[in-house]
Amino acid sequence: MAEIQYLTTPAAIQDAAAWLHTQPRLAVDLEFDDMRHHYGRNLALIQIYDGQTVFLLDPVPLTNPGEELAPLWAVFGDTAVEKVFHSCKSDILLLDELYNVRVRRITDTSVLHTLLAESDNNISLGRLIQSELGIEVDKGEQKSNWLKRPLTEAQKIYAANDVLYLLELADRLLAKLDALGRLHWAAEENLALEDVRYTRDERPYLRMASKYRIMPQELPLFRDLYLLRDKVAQELDRPPYMVFSNDRLSELVRDTPRSASDWKAARGLHPELKRPPFFDQLLTFSPDNFVPVPEPPMPAEARRFPFRRRLNGDKAAQADAREQFLMNLKTAVSQDLNSYVANLVLSNRLIADIIEVGADAALRPWQQQILRDVTHNRGLDYGFIAQPFPWATQR
């Protein structure tokens, strides 16, 4: 085990950041609470390994972490310093959302593993370390309350292990990719991670799985109950599921209490909901009182309506022909390379995108090159799928 430095003061963090800024390569991970123990997404710990020392930088004791961690944010944004993560999208989205930090010069070991195309994409860091380095890492603290202080020694060791093997792991995976001639695949995919940015979801209730248990006309009540639950959760600094569960949300919509006594007796509701001022709002949701406000239409740019539903006749036949071409091409890629590579370049989502916008817009250069090579070797016309779907005569 490397030396662990646990840093909790602005001065100590500033000194560490100054040192880290001189290093060419760092392993990085974050621990954060995402609606598990508290409301919202909260940064709990930053782990960094420079090859000799693990730095555990604790933002929780800081008065103003956004400003007091600024020297570290500068390191994250510096393209001269490589940052090695594992499965970093959640981490970089959190940093952007909370602190407007854009991480540059990223190497993601989960991306490297995926591009080896040796197995299915989803693999945990622990399993990857074990398979590549033969080291078994204890994951017992994975679901800890990372915002609770003081941290235990077990939590500190767990946090350190999340970065301790990343540099060696990245080297191992990059060497394997190099042997396969795929380093440029990794370079393109890692560069694309710099453009992953947080965008606020204005209608988060539409992402709820329990939405599919209600009728379309019940969506206004579903939305208003969701928003009330969120408001109470924020006031209590508790995750929304502690106010009432997702399953209970759809149940309340389908079988809404009709009176004050019914609401008082309703099971699974946080006591705060049954006290003013929130109880008064609950009463307005009863069937005799509720006045639904219709859900406003989605803006055109936010609609995810499959464009093929708007096609008929010759245009529909052209789209079908494009899809069949791509399905046959996916089989060819599987035969020439393997099925994992075929899924990397022609997943169901990518096929749908290519049908509409064309391979040149939907795919990265390394993916395009694979399709160009396979179509060339088989006497097929890559140009048939390269450009956007022809809309001109339809409009």
ChimeraX attribute file (.defattr): number of C-alpha atoms within 10 A of each C-alpha:
attribute: neighborCount
match mode: 1-to-1
recipient: residues
	/A:1	10
	/A:2	12
	/A:3	11
	/A:4	17
	/A:5	17
	/A:6	15
	/A:7	19
	/A:8	15
	/A:9	16
	/A:10	22
	/A:11	11
	/A:12	14
	/A:13	23
	/A:14	17
	/A:15	13
	/A:16	17
	/A:17	21
	/A:18	15
	/A:19	12
	/A:20	21
	/A:21	18
	/A:22	11
	/A:23	14
	/A:24	12
	/A:25	19
	/A:26	26
	/A:27	26
	/A:28	27
	/A:29	26
	/A:30	22
	/A:31	20
	/A:32	19
	/A:33	20
	/A:34	15
	/A:35	17
	/A:36	18
	/A:37	20
	/A:38	19
	/A:39	21
	/A:40	17
	/A:41	16
	/A:42	20
	/A:43	21
	/A:44	18
	/A:45	20
	/A:46	19
	/A:47	25
	/A:48	27
	/A:49	28
	/A:50	18
	/A:51	17
	/A:52	11
	/A:53	15
	/A:54	25
	/A:55	24
	/A:56	22
	/A:57	24
	/A:58	23
	/A:59	23
	/A:60	18
	/A:61	13
	/A:62	14
	/A:63	11
	/A:64	11
	/A:65	15
	/A:66	15
	/A:67	13
	/A:68	17
	/A:69	19
	/A:70	17
	/A:71	18
	/A:72	21
	/A:73	19
	/A:74	17
	/A:75	23
	/A:76	26
	/A:77	18
	/A:78	15
	/A:79	14
	/A:80	15
	/A:81	19
	/A:82	21
	/A:83	25
	/A:84	24
	/A:85	27
	/A:86	24
	/A:87	18
	/A:88	20
	/A:89	15
	/A:90	14
	/A:91	19
	/A:92	25
	/A:93	19
	/A:94	21
	/A:95	21
	/A:96	17
	/A:97	16
	/A:98	13
	/A:99	15
	/A:100	15
	/A:101	20
	/A:102	21
	/A:103	25
	/A:104	22
	/A:105	20
	/A:106	25
	/A:107	27
	/A:108	22
	/A:109	26
	/A:110	20
	/A:111	19
	/A:112	25
	/A:113	25
	/A:114	18
	/A:115	21
	/A:116	20
	/A:117	18
	/A:118	12
	/A:119	13
	/A:120	11
	/A:121	16
	/A:122	10
	/A:123	13
	/A:124	12
	/A:125	21
	/A:126	16
	/A:127	14
	/A:128	18
	/A:129	18
	/A:130	13
	/A:131	11
	/A:132	14
	/A:133	13
	/A:134	10
	/A:135	13
	/A:136	12
	/A:137	15
	/A:138	13
	/A:139	14
	/A:140	10
	/A:141	15
	/A:142	12
	/A:143	9
	/A:144	14
	/A:145	17
	/A:146	22
	/A:147	19
	/A:148	11
	/A:149	9
	/A:150	8
	/A:151	13
	/A:152	12
	/A:153	9
	/A:154	12
	/A:155	18
	/A:156	17
	/A:157	16
	/A:158	18
	/A:159	24
	/A:160	26
	/A:161	21
	/A:162	25
	/A:163	25
	/A:164	24
	/A:165	19
	/A:166	24
	/A:167	21
	/A:168	15
	/A:169	21
	/A:170	22
	/A:171	12
	/A:172	16
	/A:173	20
	/A:174	20
	/A:175	14
	/A:176	16
	/A:177	20
	/A:178	14
	/A:179	10
	/A:180	10
	/A:181	10
	/A:182	17
	/A:183	17
	/A:184	13
	/A:185	18
	/A:186	23
	/A:187	15
	/A:188	13
	/A:189	18
	/A:190	19
	/A:191	14
	/A:192	12
	/A:193	19
	/A:194	16
	/A:195	12
	/A:196	15
	/A:197	17
	/A:198	17
	/A:199	9
	/A:200	7
	/A:201	9
	/A:202	7
	/A:203	11
	/A:204	11
	/A:205	17
	/A:206	14
	/A:207	10
	/A:208	12
	/A:209	11
	/A:210	16
	/A:211	20
	/A:212	12
	/A:213	14
	/A:214	14
	/A:215	11
	/A:216	10
	/A:217	11
	/A:218	16
	/A:219	21
	/A:220	17
	/A:221	24
	/A:222	24
	/A:223	21
	/A:224	17
	/A:225	20
	/A:226	19
	/A:227	16
	/A:228	17
	/A:229	23
	/A:230	19
	/A:231	15
	/A:232	20
	/A:233	23
	/A:234	15
	/A:235	10
	/A:236	15
	/A:237	14
	/A:238	18
	/A:239	22
	/A:240	25
	/A:241	20
	/A:242	20
	/A:243	22
	/A:244	18
	/A:245	14
	/A:246	16
	/A:247	13
	/A:248	16
	/A:249	24
	/A:250	24
	/A:251	15
	/A:252	16
	/A:253	23
	/A:254	15
	/A:255	10
	/A:256	17
	/A:257	19
	/A:258	15
	/A:259	17
	/A:260	15
	/A:261	10
	/A:262	13
	/A:263	18
	/A:264	15
	/A:265	12
	/A:266	13
	/A:267	10
	/A:268	12
	/A:269	19
	/A:270	15
	/A:271	10
	/A:272	15
	/A:273	20
	/A:274	19
	/A:275	12
	/A:276	10
	/A:277	10
	/A:278	15
	/A:279	16
	/A:280	13
	/A:281	15
	/A:282	21
	/A:283	20
	/A:284	14
	/A:285	22
	/A:286	21
	/A:287	15
	/A:288	10
	/A:289	11
	/A:290	13
	/A:291	12
	/A:292	14
	/A:293	11
	/A:294	11
	/A:295	11
	/A:296	6
	/A:297	8
	/A:298	10
	/A:299	7
	/A:300	8
	/A:301	6
	/A:302	8
	/A:303	9
	/A:304	8
	/A:305	9
	/A:306	11
	/A:307	11
	/A:308	14
	/A:309	8
	/A:310	9
	/A:311	15
	/A:312	12
	/A:313	7
	/A:314	10
	/A:315	17
	/A:316	14
	/A:317	12
	/A:318	16
	/A:319	19
	/A:320	14
	/A:321	14
	/A:322	21
	/A:323	17
	/A:324	13
	/A:325	17
	/A:326	21
	/A:327	16
	/A:328	12
	/A:329	20
	/A:330	24
	/A:331	15
	/A:332	18
	/A:333	23
	/A:334	15
	/A:335	12
	/A:336	13
	/A:337	14
	/A:338	15
	/A:339	19
	/A:340	20
	/A:341	22
	/A:342	22
	/A:343	19
	/A:344	16
	/A:345	22
	/A:346	25
	/A:347	15
	/A:348	12
	/A:349	10
	/A:350	18
	/A:351	22
	/A:352	20
	/A:353	19
	/A:354	24
	/A:355	25
	/A:356	22
	/A:357	17
	/A:358	22
	/A:359	26
	/A:360	16
	/A:361	15
	/A:362	21
	/A:363	19
	/A:364	15
	/A:365	15
	/A:366	17
	/A:367	18
	/A:368	17
	/A:369	12
	/A:370	16
	/A:371	26
	/A:372	16
	/A:373	14
	/A:374	20
	/A:375	17
	/A:376	12
	/A:377	10
	/A:378	10
	/A:379	9
	/A:380	15
	/A:381	13
	/A:382	18
	/A:383	12
	/A:384	15
	/A:385	21
	/A:386	20
	/A:387	17
	/A:388	17
	/A:389	17
	/A:390	14
	/A:391	10
	/A:392	6
	/A:393	6
	/A:394	9
	/A:395	5
